[in-house]
C-alpha cells in the first residue's frame, strides 16, 4: 500500500520528496498541492483507528495522535467513518 501511495504522489508532483507517516497508510487521503510546500493529507479518524489496530486503546491512540503525530508535516482532516 505504501508503494502505491508513493507512486500516486510521484505522478501528481514529481520530485517533491514528501514524507509519509509510518504505518498510517490506511489514513492517507491525498496531497494538498495548494500548500507551499505541498503536503500529504491524512484522516484524523482513520489515523487513530490505525493506532488502535496496532493494540492501543482508543484513549491512548487519541492521546498519542494529538501529542506525537498531529503537529507533523502533514495536513490532518476530519472524515466520516
N, C-alpha and C positions, 0 to 999 in steps of 0.2 A: 504494500500500500504506500509506503514512504517513497518508493521509487516512482510510482505513478504520480504522486504529488509533485515530486521534483521535476518530472518530465513536463507536467502541466505548467508549472511555473516557468520553466525554461522556454516553453513555447510562447507564453504571454510576454514575458520580459526577460529576454536572454541576457546572460552575463551580469545579472544583478547580485547573485550570490546570497540570496535571502536565507536566513537561518530559520530552521523549523524547530518547533518544540518537540523534544524527545518523548515518544510514547503517546502523543496526543493526535495521532493521525486521524482517528475517528471524529475528532472535533474540528478538523480542517473544513473551512467554508469557502475560502478563495483567497484572492490577493487584492489589496487596495492599491491601484496604480495611481490614484489621485494624491496619495501621500508622497512626500519627498523626504527621504527615500521611500520607495514602495515597501509595504509591509504585508505580512501574512495575516489573514483573518481567521479567527477561531471562535467556536461557540463556547460560551461560558458553561452552559448546562452540560454539553457533551464532554467538556474538559473535566468537569467534576465527576461525571459518570464514568469516564475512563479511569480516573483515580480510584473510584470505588470498586471497579472491576479488578483492580490490582490488589484489593484486600483492605483498603481504608474504609472506615465508617464514613457515612455521608458527612457527618460533622467534621471529622478530621480532614477529609478530602476538600471540603469547602474552605476550611481554615488554611490548609496547605496551598490551595489555589490562590487565595487572596493575599497570603503573606509572601509566597515564593514565586508565583508564576505570573500573576496579573500585571505586575509592573514591568514585565519584559518587553521585548522588541516587537511584539505583535499587537494587533487590534483584537479586542475581545467583545463579542456582541451577544445579546440575548437571542435565543432561538427557541421556537416552540419544540416541545418534546415529541 
